[in-house]
Amino acid sequence: MIILENVTQELTKDIKKIVGILKSDEQLTEVLKRKLTKKEFKYYKLKLENNDEDTIAKELSCDKDRFEEIKKQTILKLNQEKIKKELVTQCNS
């Protein structure tokens, strides 16, 4: 099972408004795996490994335009309310 390292810090940068506390890296990885396409998940995994954009595009076997599209789509998905709700722990107050 793949567990993405530093996923919490990266999500904090990519999500515009987080309400609540993000789940553990293991739980976040599971949610991302379920909600993102294979290419989007692979893009995010490579991004977390601090690869440069050219390396990521090469790994994804896509040109610069397609890479930008995947990048944009991934960030848009991460900012959808229903996905954000799955990324944070639910507090019972």
SULJOGI-V872922 format. One line per field, one symbol per residue. burial: # if it has 24 or more other C-alpha atoms within 12 Angstrom, else .. Layout:
burial->???
This chain:
burial->...#..##.###.##..#...##.#..##.###.##..##########....#..##..#......#..##..##.###...##.###.....
